[in-house]
Amino acid sequence: MTHKREIQGVVVKRSGDKTASILVTRSVLHPKYHKTVKRFKKYLIHDERNELNVGDSVIAIECRPLSKTKSFRLKTIVATGVK
């Protein structure tokens, strides 16, 4: 059994049908100044039922490549955003 990578982020955009763009934030230690800094990356995730809205906090799990840039699918919605 292989270990599937899980990422947690916030939905920043509905990107077409069954797709959402999420922003993942991580904290890393700066090599020279030894201060914690934030790093950001956007991922496209597959949302089969079109249930995500902008502002939702979600967990996505790695899967086979679904398109050129989409290799994660929605696992759970942690919290819903404000409408």
C-alpha positions as CSV (number, residue, x, y, z in Angstrom):
1,M,0.0,0.0,0.0
2,T,1.3,3.4,-1.0
3,H,1.2,6.5,1.2
4,K,-0.9,9.2,-0.4
5,R,0.1,12.8,0.3
6,E,-2.6,15.0,2.0
7,I,-2.6,18.8,1.7
8,Q,-4.8,21.3,3.6
9,G,-5.7,24.7,2.2
10,V,-8.3,27.4,1.5
11,V,-10.3,27.6,-1.7
12,V,-9.4,30.8,-3.5
13,K,-11.1,30.2,-6.9
14,R,-13.7,28.0,-8.6
15,S,-11.7,27.0,-11.7
16,G,-14.2,25.6,-14.2
17,D,-16.4,22.5,-13.9
18,K,-15.5,20.1,-11.1
19,T,-12.3,22.0,-10.3
20,A,-11.2,24.3,-7.5
21,S,-8.0,26.1,-6.8
22,I,-6.7,26.0,-3.3
23,L,-3.9,27.9,-1.5
24,V,-1.6,25.9,0.7
25,T,0.4,27.7,3.4
26,R,3.5,26.2,5.1
27,S,5.9,27.7,7.6
28,V,9.7,27.2,7.0
29,L,12.7,28.4,8.9
30,H,14.8,30.9,6.9
31,P,18.3,29.5,6.4
32,K,20.2,32.7,7.1
33,Y,18.0,34.7,9.5
34,H,16.5,31.7,11.5
35,K,13.0,33.2,11.4
36,T,9.9,31.4,10.5
37,V,8.5,32.6,7.2
38,K,5.4,31.6,5.2
39,R,5.5,29.9,1.8
40,F,2.5,29.6,-0.4
41,K,1.6,27.3,-3.3
42,K,-1.6,26.8,-5.3
43,Y,-3.0,23.4,-6.3
44,L,-5.9,22.5,-8.5
45,I,-8.1,19.8,-6.9
46,H,-10.9,17.7,-8.3
47,D,-14.4,18.4,-6.8
48,E,-16.7,15.7,-8.2
49,R,-20.0,17.1,-6.8
50,N,-19.2,20.9,-7.3
51,E,-19.8,21.5,-3.6
52,L,-16.9,23.9,-2.8
53,N,-17.2,27.6,-2.5
54,V,-14.5,30.3,-2.1
55,G,-13.3,30.6,1.5
56,D,-13.9,26.9,2.4
57,S,-11.1,25.1,4.2
58,V,-10.5,21.7,2.7
59,I,-8.2,18.6,2.8
60,A,-7.2,17.1,-0.5
61,I,-5.5,13.7,-1.2
62,E,-3.1,12.8,-3.9
63,C,-4.4,10.6,-6.8
64,R,-3.6,9.7,-10.3
65,P,-3.1,12.6,-12.7
66,L,-6.6,13.7,-13.8
67,S,-5.3,16.4,-16.2
68,K,-2.1,18.2,-17.0
69,T,-2.1,20.2,-13.7
70,K,-4.6,18.3,-11.5
71,S,-3.4,15.4,-9.3
72,F,-5.4,15.9,-6.1
73,R,-9.0,15.2,-5.3
74,L,-11.2,16.5,-2.5
75,K,-11.2,14.4,0.7
76,T,-13.1,16.5,3.2
77,I,-14.4,20.0,3.8
78,V,-13.0,21.1,7.2
79,A,-14.9,24.4,7.5
80,T,-17.1,26.5,5.2
81,G,-16.2,30.0,4.3
82,V,-18.4,33.1,4.9
83,K,-20.9,33.9,2.2
